[in-house]
């Protein structure tokens, strides 16, 4: 490896770190949180304990650091006050960004669950700050604390010293005692919507001067499940996999995904009972490395979307799965009723469990599809009701 290559490797930062929000304006998809904090700062109604909840990678730790910056920022001239727009250059802003501020302690509750750990933290709250305005304790995954630790924390949360603020974060708020929640201002960081993620990822790729295909970014955004960090990790992987060219083919190969156009064809033939062709298509995909689990999951996505088209066309149009076309989806949806879609959904959902636990997943998938295909030719409950009425009518006439 050359000196230049070593230097480049040393300088490289993963996208999730490089594009970590440095201000609240950079925090995507959390407008309600930013507005509430902004109003609290403007009116001087700042609470002493914050609770941040949400799925992994949605921005809880980042938000905690931004709050810490806002509370401790002193501005470029050293005379600044609490602000929703921290300067990012003063000694406190820079040290908090690096995780090196002695007055901002980040604690991982998963590895500090015991009562002794919490007691040492609480004892430390009685000491004044070293240089910052507030001493801030960021406790991540707070739901991992033991019952005795929560009990020890309660009193301090209720009446902390004036110079102390607590910022608690969790991915499982159901495990946090109500007594703790009642002492905090809670913010639920939402899953980021696919269009917002897509726009964010495209902006980053443009800044990085990396060519991309829109459909590829759409697939990554949908696979992120609302998590910015997960999405950026996938984007990093796609950039490496595609040698700085993020195409739909690259992302599909990377994710082990199946072309949705093929899934649509499998669905159409499955719902019309053409099982021989279904098995041929499934085996061809399996030969290309597509997992049987992926086939079922994608079929479920198709069924879910087609059902949404029937019951809420506007909502379905706003959340079109990657590789799908709304006009074609409406055409397919018109040829199948809700009862059939619901039956296919239930059978595939059960098949997903069976395939996942089967010793040979391909065989399990084939048997599931054969069963579903023959079930698709059975009459629906409406058709059965009509058949019974006709039969009863014929019986009466015969009498």
C-alpha positions in Angstrom: 0.0 0.0 0.0 1.4 3.4 -1.0 1.8 6.3 1.4 -1.0 8.1 -0.4 -3.4 5.2 -0.1 -2.6 4.9 3.7 -3.2 8.6 4.1 -6.6 8.3 2.2 -7.6 5.4 4.3 -6.7 7.3 7.5 -8.7 10.3 6.4 -11.8 8.4 5.3 -14.9 8.8 7.5 -18.0 6.8 7.1 -21.0 8.8 5.8 -22.9 8.5 9.1 -20.1 10.3 10.9 -19.1 12.7 8.2 -22.7 14.0 7.7 -23.8 13.8 11.3 -26.0 16.9 12.0 -24.0 19.7 13.6 -27.1 22.0 14.0 -30.8 21.5 14.5 -31.3 22.7 11.0 -29.4 19.7 9.7 -31.6 17.3 11.8 -34.0 15.9 9.2 -37.6 14.8 9.9 -37.8 16.0 13.5 -39.5 19.4 13.0 -41.8 19.0 16.1 -38.8 18.5 18.4 -36.9 21.4 17.0 -40.0 23.7 17.3 -40.6 22.7 20.9 -37.0 23.2 22.0 -36.9 26.5 20.1 -40.0 27.8 21.9 -38.7 26.6 25.3 -35.4 28.4 24.8 -37.1 31.6 23.6 -39.4 31.7 26.6 -36.9 30.5 29.1 -39.0 27.4 30.0 -36.2 24.8 29.9 -36.8 21.6 31.8 -34.1 19.8 33.7 -34.7 16.3 32.2 -35.2 15.3 28.6 -36.3 11.8 27.4 -35.5 11.0 23.7 -37.2 7.9 22.3 -37.1 6.3 18.9 -35.7 3.4 16.8 -32.0 2.9 16.3 -30.2 5.3 14.1 -32.9 8.0 14.1 -30.8 10.6 15.8 -31.2 10.3 19.6 -27.5 10.6 20.5 -27.0 13.4 17.9 -30.0 15.3 19.3 -28.6 14.9 22.8 -25.3 16.5 21.8 -27.2 19.3 20.0 -29.2 20.0 23.1 -25.9 20.0 25.1 -24.4 22.5 22.6 -27.5 24.7 22.8 -27.3 24.8 26.6 -23.6 25.4 26.8 -22.7 27.5 23.7 -21.0 30.8 24.5 -20.7 32.0 21.0 -17.7 33.0 18.9 -17.0 36.0 21.2 -17.4 34.0 24.4 -20.4 36.1 25.5 -23.2 34.1 23.9 -26.3 32.8 25.8 -28.4 29.6 25.5 -29.5 29.3 21.9 -31.3 27.0 19.5 -28.5 27.8 17.0 -25.2 26.9 18.7 -22.2 28.5 17.0 -20.3 25.2 16.5 -16.9 26.9 17.0 -16.7 27.9 20.6 -14.7 25.7 23.0 -17.8 24.0 24.4 -19.4 23.3 21.0 -16.2 21.8 19.5 -15.5 19.7 22.6 -19.1 18.4 22.8 -18.9 17.4 19.1 -15.8 15.4 19.8 -17.2 13.9 22.9 -14.4 15.5 25.0 -16.3 18.0 27.1 -15.6 17.3 30.8 -19.0 18.8 31.8 -21.0 16.7 29.3 -20.8 13.0 30.3 -22.1 10.3 28.0 -23.0 7.1 29.8 -24.0 3.8 28.2 -26.7 2.3 30.5 -26.3 -1.1 28.9 -22.8 -1.5 30.5 -23.5 0.6 33.6 -26.7 -0.9 34.9 -25.8 -1.3 38.5 -26.8 0.8 41.5 -23.1 1.7 42.2 -22.6 3.2 38.8 -25.7 5.4 39.2 -24.7 6.4 42.7 -21.3 7.6 41.6 -23.0 9.7 38.9 -25.5 11.2 41.4 -22.7 12.0 43.8 -20.9 13.8 41.0 -23.9 16.1 40.4 -23.2 18.0 43.6 -20.0 19.4 42.2 -20.1 22.5 40.1 -19.1 22.6 36.4 -15.5 22.9 35.4 -16.1 25.6 32.8 -19.5 25.1 31.0 -22.8 26.6 31.9 -24.4 23.3 32.7 -23.2 19.8 33.7 -25.1 17.5 31.4 -25.5 13.7 31.8 -26.5 11.9 28.6 -27.7 8.3 29.6 -28.1 6.2 26.5 -30.3 3.0 26.4 -31.7 4.1 29.8 -34.2 1.3 29.8 -31.3 -1.1 30.6 -30.9 0.3 34.1 -31.8 -2.0 37.0 -34.9 -1.3 39.2 -32.7 -0.1 42.1 -30.8 2.2 39.7 -34.0 3.8 38.5 -35.1 4.3 42.1 -31.8 6.0 43.0 -32.2 8.2 39.9 -35.8 9.3 40.7 -35.0 11.9 43.5 -32.3 13.6 41.6 -34.4 13.7 38.4 -37.2 15.4 40.4 -35.0 18.0 42.1 -31.6 18.2 40.4 -29.1 21.0 41.2 -29.6 24.1 39.1 -26.5 23.5 37.1 -27.4 19.9 36.1 -29.4 18.7 33.2 -30.2 15.0 32.3 -30.8 13.8 28.7 -32.1 10.2 28.7 -32.3 8.2 25.5 -34.0 4.8 24.8 -35.2 2.5 22.0 -37.7 0.8 24.3 -39.7 3.4 26.3 -42.1 0.7 27.5 -39.4 -0.6 29.9 -38.8 2.9 31.5 -40.8 3.3 34.7 -43.7 5.8 34.5 -42.3 7.5 37.6 -39.2 8.4 35.5 -41.1 9.4 32.4 -43.3 11.8 34.5 -40.1 13.7 35.5 -39.0 14.2 31.9 -40.0 16.1 28.9 -40.5 13.4 26.3 -39.6 13.7 22.6 -40.5 10.8 20.3 -38.0 10.9 17.3 -40.0 9.6 14.4 -39.0 7.2 11.7 -37.8 9.2 8.7 -40.1 8.9 5.7 -38.8 7.4 2.5 -39.0 10.6 0.4 -37.1 12.6 3.1 -34.4 9.9 3.3 -34.1 9.7 -0.5 -33.7 13.4 -0.8 -31.1 13.4 2.0 -29.1 10.5 0.4 -29.1 12.1 -3.0 -27.9 15.4 -1.5 -25.0 13.6 0.1 -24.0 11.8 -3.1 -24.1 15.1 -5.0 -21.7 16.6 -2.4 -19.5 13.5 -2.7 -19.6 13.8 -6.5 -20.7 10.2 -6.9 -23.0 9.2 -9.8 -26.2 7.4 -8.9 -29.5 6.1 -10.2 -32.7 7.4 -8.6 -34.2 4.0 -8.3 -31.1 2.7 -6.5 -31.4 5.5 -3.9 -35.1 4.7 -3.5 -34.3 1.1 -2.8 -31.8 2.1 -0.1 -34.2 4.5 1.5 -36.9 1.9 1.7 -34.5 -0.7 3.1 -33.5 1.8 5.8 -36.8 1.3 7.7 -36.8 5.0 8.8 -33.3 5.0 10.2 -30.8 7.6 8.8 -27.8 5.7 10.2 -28.9 2.4 8.7 -29.5 4.1 5.4 -26.1 5.8 5.4 -24.4 2.5 6.2 -26.2 0.9 3.2 -25.2 3.8 1.1 -21.5 3.5 2.1 -21.7 -0.2 1.3 -23.3 0.5 -2.1 -20.6 3.0 -3.0 -17.9 0.5 -2.2 -19.7 -2.4 -4.0 -20.3 -0.3 -7.1 -16.8 1.3 -7.2 -18.2 4.8 -6.7 -21.2 4.3 -9.0 -24.5 3.6 -7.2 -26.8 1.9 -9.7 -30.0 -0.1 -9.3 -28.2 -3.3 -10.3 -25.5 -2.7 -7.7 -28.0 -2.1 -4.9 -30.1 -5.1 -5.9 -27.0 -7.4 -5.9 -25.8 -5.9 -2.6 -29.2 -6.4 -0.9 -29.8 -9.8 -2.4 -33.0 -8.2 -3.8 -35.2 -9.5 -6.6 -36.4 -7.3 -9.5 -39.9 -6.2 -8.5 -41.1 -6.6 -12.1 -40.4 -10.3 -11.7 -42.2 -10.4 -8.4 -45.2 -8.8 -10.0 -45.2 -11.5 -12.7 -44.9 -14.2 -10.0 -47.8 -12.7 -8.2 -50.0 -12.5 -11.3 -49.3 -16.1 -12.2 -49.7 -17.2 -8.6 -53.1 -15.5 -8.2 -54.3 -17.1 -11.5 -53.1 -20.6 -10.6 -50.3 -20.9 -13.1 -48.1 -22.8 -10.6 -45.7 -24.4 -13.2 -44.5 -21.1 -14.4 -44.3 -19.7 -10.9 -42.0 -22.5 -9.9 -39.8 -22.0 -12.9 -39.4 -18.3 -12.2 -38.7 -18.9 -8.5 -36.0 -21.5 -9.3 -34.4 -19.1 -11.8 -34.2 -16.5 -9.1 -32.9 -19.0 -6.5 -30.1 -20.0 -9.0 -29.1 -16.3 -9.1 -28.7 -16.2 -5.3 -32.1 -14.8 -4.3 -33.2 -16.2 -0.9 -36.7 -17.9 -0.7 -37.3 -15.6 2.3 -36.8 -12.5 0.0 -39.4 -13.9 -2.5 -42.1 -14.2 0.1 -41.3 -10.8 1.7 -41.5 -9.1 -1.7 -44.7 -10.9 -2.5 -46.1 -9.6 0.8 -45.0 -6.1 -0.1 -46.8 -6.4 -3.5 -50.0 -7.6 -1.8 -49.9 -4.9 0.8 -49.5 -2.2 -1.8 -52.2 -3.6 -4.1 -54.6 -3.7 -1.1 -53.7 0.0 -0.3 -54.5 0.9 -3.9 -58.0 -0.5 -3.4 -58.7 1.1 0.0 -56.6 4.3 -0.2 -55.3 5.2 -3.7 -53.9 8.5 -2.5 -51.8 6.9 0.3 -50.6 4.1 -2.1 -49.5 6.8 -4.6 -47.4 8.5 -1.9 -45.6 5.4 -0.9 -44.8 3.4 -4.0 -42.4 0.5 -3.4 -39.2 0.6 -5.5 -39.6 -1.0 -8.9 -43.4 -0.5 -8.9 -45.6 1.5 -11.2 -48.8 3.0 -9.9 -50.7 2.7 -13.1 -49.7 -0.9 -13.5 -50.5 -1.5 -9.9 -54.0 -0.1 -10.3 -54.5 -2.3 -13.4 -53.6 -5.5 -11.4 -55.6 -4.4 -8.4 -58.8 -4.0 -10.4 -58.6 -7.7 -11.4 -58.5 -9.0 -7.8 -60.8 -8.4 -4.9 -60.0 -7.6 -1.2 -61.0 -11.0 0.0 -58.5 -12.7 -2.3 -55.7 -10.3 -1.4 -56.4 -10.9 2.3 -56.3 -14.7 1.8 -53.0 -14.5 -0.1 -51.6 -12.2 2.7 -52.5 -14.6 5.5 -51.2 -17.7 3.6 -47.9 -16.0 2.7 -47.5 -14.7 6.2 -47.8 -18.2 7.6 -45.5 -19.5 4.8 -42.8 -17.0 5.8 -42.6 -18.7 9.2 -42.6 -22.2 7.7 -39.9 -21.3 5.1 -37.7 -19.6 7.8 -37.6 -22.7 10.0 -37.4 -25.3 7.2 -34.2 -27.4 6.7 -34.5 -26.7 2.9 -36.0 -23.3 2.3 -36.4 -23.7 -1.5 -38.5 -26.9 -1.0 -40.6 -25.2 1.7 -41.2 -22.2 -0.6 -42.2 -24.4 -3.5 -44.7 -26.4 -1.3 -46.1 -23.1 0.1 -46.6 -21.6 -3.4 -48.2 -24.9 -4.7 -50.6 -24.8 -1.8 -51.4 -21.1 -2.3 -51.9 -21.6 -6.0 -54.5 -24.3 -5.6 -56.2 -22.3 -2.9 -56.5 -19.4 -5.3 -58.8 -21.5 -7.5 -61.2 -22.1 -4.6 -64.4 -20.0 -4.4 -64.4 -16.9 -2.2 -66.8 -16.6 0.8 -69.1 -14.4 -1.4 -69.1 -17.0 -4.2 -69.9 -19.8 -1.7 -72.8 -17.7 -0.3 -74.2 -17.2 -3.8 -73.8 -20.9 -4.6 -75.6 -21.9 -1.4 -78.4 -19.5 -2.2 -78.8 -20.9 -5.7 -78.8 -24.4 -4.4 -81.4 -23.6 -1.8 -83.5 -22.0 -4.5 -83.2 -25.1 -6.7 -84.2 -27.2 -3.7 -87.4 -25.2 -3.1 -88.4 -25.4 -6.8 -87.9 -29.1 -6.7 -90.3 -29.4 -3.7 
